[in-house]
Amino acid sequence: MQTLSSPRCTNPARREQSPDTQRRSARRPLWSRTRPFVPLYVLFLPVLAYYLIFWYAPMGGLVIAFKNYNFLDGIFGSPWAGLDHFERFLSNGDFWVVFRNTILLAFYRLLFGFPAPILFALLVYEMRFAKIKRFIQTISYLPHFLSWVVVYAIAYNFLSDTGFFNQIIAGLGGDKIAFLGDPAYFRTIFVGSSIWKEIGWSAIIYLAALTRIDSDLYEAAAIDGAGRWRRLAHVTLPGIRTIVSIMLLLALGSILSVSFEQVVVMMNAMVSPVAEVIDYYVYRVGLLGANNFSYATAVGLFRSVIALGIVLIANWFAKKFDEEGGIW
């Protein structure tokens, strides 16, 4: 009588490799192990070249922060200055003014700008009409592709002395308000325009995270009697907690790099006491000033070190609260 034997997997790729097989694979030459991935490495080369040329290679120029740099002697021929430039800007009252402006603008943008795309993504995700949802998503993406010059031109048409809002105020018998020239309104306009420009684009990653949440969890919560708000609190938000944590760390990494382009187009003499940030200060003293390259580099290096410290501390706290919430 013929007996049926148990089926065996005929595909070698699906078999579990024994420890001896794994050790033999590890002892193979490096080329034989990496050869299947050569096309992927070739695709990665342009990205690697971009970061090496435009991000890592310029780091060699940071040495001029410790020198009295001039064009004639070059980077390596310029005399050493040690920490003189760092002591100079730490004792300079102007630097602390721009440092305060940077912290305040970054804090307001983080406080109001970081939750905005999360809330927008939740609202879009909860919509039941697919056509309206796609239309709102498409419209919200468009401002991201506008330059800050165009965004400021739109804001100017609404907020200038002859703009839309002042026309309404004047028509109602009130006095016109210098929105673009009053320091009291600058931070609100700065943060508001930044949110309007980036809210749709920033919401993409949260919408992608929301689609990965298992629908069975919502059904189980509904069976247990959970309403929409409880499902949001106990299913939706925990489902995107890791993504929110990582995005918050990335936002903290650039907290001192307030948008230079946005500041440049919105800057004017009347709002400069509250608008000048570290990036613009480095541009002003380094390029518009006379032979202040070493001082400007020292200020930029100081900002980068502070930002790195913020990221390290935030990543440590994120790992304490959630094992998967850190970057590394």
GUFIDREN-105997 format. One line per 8 residues: their letters; for each residue x, y, z of C-alpha. Coordinates in nm, 4 decimals, decimal comma. Example, Ala and Ser with C-alpha at 12.3 -4.5 7.8 and 13.67 -1.06 7.14 Angstrom:
# residues 2
as	1,2300 -0,4500 0,7800 ~ 1,3670 -0,1060 0,7140
END
This chain:
# residues 328
mqtlsspr	0,0000 0,0000 0,0000 ~ 0,1438 0,3349 -0,1031 ~ 0,1737 0,5923 0,1728 ~ 0,1661 0,9643 0,1239 ~ 0,4740 1,1404 0,2443 ~ 0,4581 1,4860 0,3941 ~ 0,4989 1,7656 0,1408 ~ 0,8385 1,9216 0,1201
ctnparre	0,9211 2,2739 0,0126 ~ 1,0977 2,2551 -0,3208 ~ 1,1914 2,6245 -0,3307 ~ 1,5392 2,6652 -0,1744 ~ 1,4733 3,0343 -0,1069 ~ 1,1856 2,9422 0,1261 ~ 1,3740 2,6890 0,3355 ~ 1,5046 2,7933 0,6744
qspdtqrr	1,8790 2,8035 0,6712 ~ 2,0530 2,6035 0,9402 ~ 2,3183 2,7707 1,1587 ~ 2,5920 2,5910 0,9613 ~ 2,4499 2,7268 0,6338 ~ 2,4361 3,0776 0,7787 ~ 2,7988 3,0536 0,8943 ~ 2,9107 2,9331 0,5503
sarrplws	2,7202 3,2221 0,3903 ~ 2,8934 3,4701 0,6218 ~ 3,2343 3,3278 0,5218 ~ 3,1714 3,3869 0,1520 ~ 3,3728 3,6643 -0,0152 ~ 3,2308 4,0138 0,0203 ~ 3,1793 4,0505 -0,3541 ~ 2,9687 3,7340 -0,3823
rtrpfvpl	2,7488 3,8536 -0,0960 ~ 2,6985 4,2054 -0,2312 ~ 2,6717 4,1216 -0,6033 ~ 2,2888 4,0695 -0,5962 ~ 2,2489 4,4218 -0,4547 ~ 2,4704 4,6041 -0,7062 ~ 2,1736 4,7623 -0,8942 ~ 2,0452 4,9065 -0,5674
yvlflpvl	2,3885 5,0462 -0,4835 ~ 2,4082 5,2095 -0,8261 ~ 2,0691 5,3731 -0,7703 ~ 2,1911 5,4993 -0,4320 ~ 2,5130 5,6525 -0,5694 ~ 2,3579 5,9885 -0,6805 ~ 2,2032 6,0348 -0,3355 ~ 2,5326 5,9502 -0,1680
ayylifwy	2,7214 6,1891 -0,3977 ~ 2,4734 6,4687 -0,3245 ~ 2,5185 6,4438 0,0519 ~ 2,8949 6,4004 0,0307 ~ 2,9418 6,7033 -0,1960 ~ 2,6860 6,9471 -0,0591 ~ 2,6551 6,8435 0,3070 ~ 2,9675 6,6670 0,4339
apmgglvi	3,2453 6,8214 0,2254 ~ 3,1565 7,1803 0,3301 ~ 3,2022 7,0763 0,6941 ~ 3,5745 7,1075 0,6370 ~ 3,5248 7,4834 0,6141 ~ 3,4099 7,4948 0,9778 ~ 3,7740 7,5276 1,0730 ~ 3,7598 7,8969 0,9861
afknynfl	3,5418 7,9459 1,2964 ~ 3,8659 7,9013 1,4928 ~ 4,0775 8,1202 1,2632 ~ 4,1040 8,4807 1,1498 ~ 4,0209 8,3919 0,7926 ~ 4,1097 8,6096 0,4957 ~ 4,1142 8,5448 0,1222 ~ 4,4840 8,6086 0,0720
dgifgspw	4,6076 8,3478 0,3190 ~ 4,3338 8,0927 0,2530 ~ 4,1759 7,8534 0,4984 ~ 4,4937 7,6710 0,6013 ~ 4,7196 7,9756 0,5913 ~ 4,5025 8,2026 0,8075 ~ 4,6203 8,2487 1,1667 ~ 4,4493 8,0647 1,4495
agldhfer	4,2120 8,2606 1,6731 ~ 4,1007 7,9828 1,9065 ~ 3,7678 8,0587 2,0730 ~ 3,7892 8,4351 2,0217 ~ 3,4946 8,4469 1,7816 ~ 3,2765 8,2417 2,0153 ~ 3,3598 8,4756 2,3042 ~ 3,2854 8,7703 2,0773
flsngdfw	2,9324 8,6670 1,9874 ~ 2,8517 8,5470 2,3404 ~ 2,9359 8,8958 2,4652 ~ 2,7570 9,0659 2,1756 ~ 2,4123 9,1985 2,2649 ~ 2,2884 9,1718 1,9052 ~ 2,3395 8,7977 1,9001 ~ 2,1224 8,7369 2,2031
vvfrntil	1,8455 8,9459 2,0486 ~ 1,8439 8,7334 1,7314 ~ 1,8808 8,4174 1,9395 ~ 1,5699 8,5147 2,1349 ~ 1,3830 8,5893 1,8109 ~ 1,4847 8,2496 1,6723 ~ 1,3710 8,0630 1,9833 ~ 1,0356 8,2437 1,9945
lafyrllf	0,9576 8,1949 1,6243 ~ 1,0663 7,8304 1,6390 ~ 0,8617 7,7720 1,9537 ~ 0,5464 7,9267 1,8068 ~ 0,5906 7,7374 1,4814 ~ 0,6392 7,4114 1,6739 ~ 0,3494 7,4808 1,9094 ~ 0,0973 7,5680 1,6390
gfpapilf	0,2549 7,4317 1,3210 ~ 0,3431 7,0800 1,4369 ~ -0,0083 6,9688 1,5498 ~ -0,1777 7,1373 1,2510 ~ -0,1005 6,8659 0,9892 ~ -0,1904 6,5936 1,2406 ~ -0,5320 6,7480 1,3018 ~ -0,5798 6,8064 0,9293
allvyemr	-0,4884 6,4440 0,8522 ~ -0,7362 6,3191 1,1124 ~ -1,0127 6,5363 0,9679 ~ -0,9437 6,4219 0,6127 ~ -0,9183 6,0581 0,7201 ~ -1,2585 6,0726 0,8903 ~ -1,4317 6,2070 0,5794 ~ -1,6719 5,9606 0,4181
fakikrfi	-1,6981 6,1101 0,0680 ~ -1,3968 5,9929 -0,1344 ~ -1,4261 6,2569 -0,4097 ~ -1,4408 6,5462 -0,1632 ~ -1,1515 6,3933 0,0315 ~ -0,9318 6,3732 -0,2799 ~ -1,0262 6,7283 -0,3790 ~ -0,9343 6,8687 -0,0364
qtisylph	-0,6057 6,6773 -0,0342 ~ -0,5115 6,8074 -0,3793 ~ -0,5956 7,1670 -0,2909 ~ -0,4024 7,1488 0,0358 ~ -0,0869 7,0224 -0,1420 ~ -0,0671 7,3108 -0,3884 ~ 0,0728 7,5878 -0,1601 ~ 0,3778 7,3712 -0,0869
flswvvvy	0,4937 7,4167 -0,4470 ~ 0,4729 7,7967 -0,4282 ~ 0,7876 7,9935 -0,3509 ~ 0,7953 8,2218 -0,0494 ~ 0,8039 8,5189 -0,2860 ~ 0,4642 8,4162 -0,4251 ~ 0,3291 8,3448 -0,0757 ~ 0,4383 8,6877 0,0441
aiaynfls	0,2803 8,8484 -0,2631 ~ -0,0492 8,6802 -0,1723 ~ -0,0133 8,7982 0,1882 ~ 0,0676 9,1485 0,0641 ~ -0,2526 9,1607 -0,1392 ~ -0,4494 9,0775 0,1741 ~ -0,2549 9,2639 0,4453 ~ -0,1001 9,5756 0,2886
dtgffnqi	-0,2417 9,9272 0,3334 ~ -0,4403 9,8841 0,0124 ~ -0,5038 9,5154 0,0710 ~ -0,8296 9,3295 0,1090 ~ -0,8533 9,3429 0,4881 ~ -0,7683 9,7127 0,5150 ~ -1,0217 9,7903 0,2440 ~ -1,2876 9,6226 0,4558
iaglggdk	-1,1707 9,8058 0,7700 ~ -1,1728 10,1399 0,5889 ~ -1,5153 10,0644 0,4397 ~ -1,6526 10,0049 0,7905 ~ -1,5138 10,3387 0,9057 ~ -1,2106 10,2095 1,0956 ~ -0,8439 10,3053 1,0751 ~ -0,6152 10,0983 0,8551
iaflgdpa	-0,3723 9,8645 1,0281 ~ -0,0114 9,8230 0,9154 ~ -0,0109 9,4450 0,9406 ~ 0,3178 9,4000 0,7514 ~ 0,4958 9,6852 0,9282 ~ 0,3835 9,6316 1,2875 ~ 0,6122 9,4053 1,4979 ~ 0,3082 9,2983 1,7014
yfrtifvg	0,1636 9,1138 1,3991 ~ 0,4835 8,9719 1,2506 ~ 0,5003 8,6445 1,4455 ~ 0,1325 8,5711 1,3798 ~ 0,1735 8,6318 1,0058 ~ 0,4984 8,4345 1,0002 ~ 0,3561 8,1252 1,1704 ~ 0,0175 8,1488 0,9956
ssiwkeig	0,1678 8,1681 0,6463 ~ 0,4013 7,8785 0,7263 ~ 0,1096 7,6605 0,8395 ~ -0,0972 7,7517 0,5330 ~ 0,1882 7,6656 0,2993 ~ 0,2935 7,3321 0,4492 ~ -0,0100 7,1829 0,6265 ~ -0,1264 6,9724 0,3314
wsaiiyla	0,2182 6,8460 0,2364 ~ 0,3131 6,7619 0,5966 ~ -0,0132 6,5710 0,6428 ~ 0,0813 6,3152 0,3754 ~ 0,2952 6,1056 0,6088 ~ 0,0252 6,1051 0,8788 ~ -0,2405 6,0012 0,6268 ~ -0,0139 5,7159 0,5189
altridsd	0,0283 5,6114 0,8827 ~ -0,3472 5,6235 0,9397 ~ -0,4139 5,3895 0,6483 ~ -0,1866 5,1289 0,8099 ~ -0,4009 5,0985 1,1230 ~ -0,5834 4,7654 1,1281 ~ -0,9558 4,8187 1,0594 ~ -1,0345 4,5243 1,2906
lyeaaaid	-0,9320 4,7425 1,5829 ~ -1,2008 4,9964 1,4941 ~ -1,4603 4,7208 1,4586 ~ -1,3648 4,5708 1,7946 ~ -1,3814 4,9121 1,9603 ~ -1,7228 4,9790 1,8059 ~ -1,8500 4,6415 1,9301 ~ -1,7297 4,7307 2,2797
gagrwrrl	-1,9398 5,0466 2,2622 ~ -1,6658 5,3013 2,1887 ~ -1,7862 5,6131 2,0131 ~ -1,5955 5,8114 1,7520 ~ -1,4001 6,0166 2,0082 ~ -1,3017 5,7115 2,2119 ~ -1,1917 5,5289 1,8965 ~ -0,9833 5,8333 1,8101
ahvtlpgi	-0,8242 5,8394 2,1558 ~ -0,7662 5,4651 2,1995 ~ -0,7096 5,3387 1,8440 ~ -0,6164 5,6174 1,6016 ~ -0,3737 5,8221 1,8088 ~ -0,1847 5,5210 1,9515 ~ -0,1613 5,3869 1,5969 ~ 0,0331 5,6898 1,4755
rtivsiml	0,2237 5,7549 1,7994 ~ 0,5563 5,6310 1,6651 ~ 0,5319 5,8431 1,3487 ~ 0,4404 6,1511 1,5527 ~ 0,7385 6,0925 1,7823 ~ 0,9834 6,0600 1,4923 ~ 0,8447 6,3669 1,3156 ~ 0,8700 6,5656 1,6381
llalgsil	1,2367 6,4699 1,6716 ~ 1,3029 6,5790 1,3134 ~ 1,1240 6,9077 1,3818 ~ 1,3342 6,9645 1,6932 ~ 1,6484 6,9027 1,4880 ~ 1,5680 7,2055 1,2736 ~ 1,4162 7,4148 1,5509 ~ 1,6936 7,6759 1,5280
svsfeqvv	1,6883 7,6771 1,1468 ~ 1,3901 7,9053 1,1069 ~ 1,3020 7,9386 0,7392 ~ 1,5631 8,1756 0,5957 ~ 1,3732 8,2334 0,2693 ~ 1,0569 8,3249 0,4562 ~ 1,2411 8,5701 0,6803 ~ 1,4184 8,7341 0,3864
vmmnamvs	1,0980 8,8100 0,1949 ~ 0,9092 8,9269 0,5051 ~ 1,1911 9,1343 0,6528 ~ 1,1712 9,5108 0,6588 ~ 1,3192 9,7838 0,8764 ~ 1,0070 9,8160 1,0937 ~ 0,9846 9,4493 1,1932 ~ 1,3570 9,3679 1,2028
pvaevidy	1,3766 9,3875 1,5881 ~ 1,1485 9,0810 1,6101 ~ 1,2132 8,9243 1,2675 ~ 1,5902 8,8857 1,2507 ~ 1,6847 8,5250 1,3287 ~ 2,0205 8,3462 1,3504 ~ 2,0290 8,2443 0,9827 ~ 1,9619 8,5998 0,8680
yvyrvgll	2,2130 8,7321 1,1215 ~ 2,4800 8,4981 0,9819 ~ 2,3938 8,6168 0,6312 ~ 2,4064 8,9835 0,7364 ~ 2,7366 8,9768 0,9249 ~ 2,9027 8,7139 0,7054 ~ 2,8162 8,8232 0,3519 ~ 2,6965 9,1804 0,3870
gannfsya	2,9679 9,2692 0,6385 ~ 3,3377 9,3147 0,5696 ~ 3,5597 9,0102 0,6338 ~ 3,3392 8,8556 0,9028 ~ 3,3433 8,5021 0,7636 ~ 3,5056 8,3528 1,0723 ~ 3,2593 8,5217 1,3057 ~ 2,9578 8,4156 1,0981
tavglfrs	3,0864 8,0567 1,0815 ~ 3,1294 8,0522 1,4592 ~ 2,7693 8,1663 1,5065 ~ 2,6427 7,8994 1,2667 ~ 2,8502 7,6293 1,4379 ~ 2,7167 7,7363 1,7758 ~ 2,3597 7,7053 1,6461 ~ 2,4266 7,3588 1,5024
vialgivl	2,5769 7,2316 1,8292 ~ 2,2777 7,3567 2,0284 ~ 2,0387 7,1914 1,7788 ~ 2,2309 6,8630 1,8034 ~ 2,2047 6,8730 2,1815 ~ 1,8284 6,9296 2,1599 ~ 1,7884 6,6294 1,9279 ~ 1,9957 6,4016 2,1525
ianwfakk	1,7972 6,4961 2,4618 ~ 1,4634 6,4661 2,2807 ~ 1,5611 6,1262 2,1362 ~ 1,6541 6,0039 2,4859 ~ 1,3151 6,1089 2,6211 ~ 1,1364 5,9544 2,3221 ~ 1,3077 5,6187 2,3814 ~ 1,2028 5,6329 2,7462
fdeeggiw	0,8361 5,6722 2,6566 ~ 0,8289 5,4506 2,3473 ~ 1,0945 5,2006 2,2390 ~ 1,0149 5,2597 1,8717 ~ 0,9791 5,6369 1,9091 ~ 1,3446 5,7310 1,8703 ~ 1,5450 5,7900 1,5577 ~ 1,8240 5,5597 1,6679
END
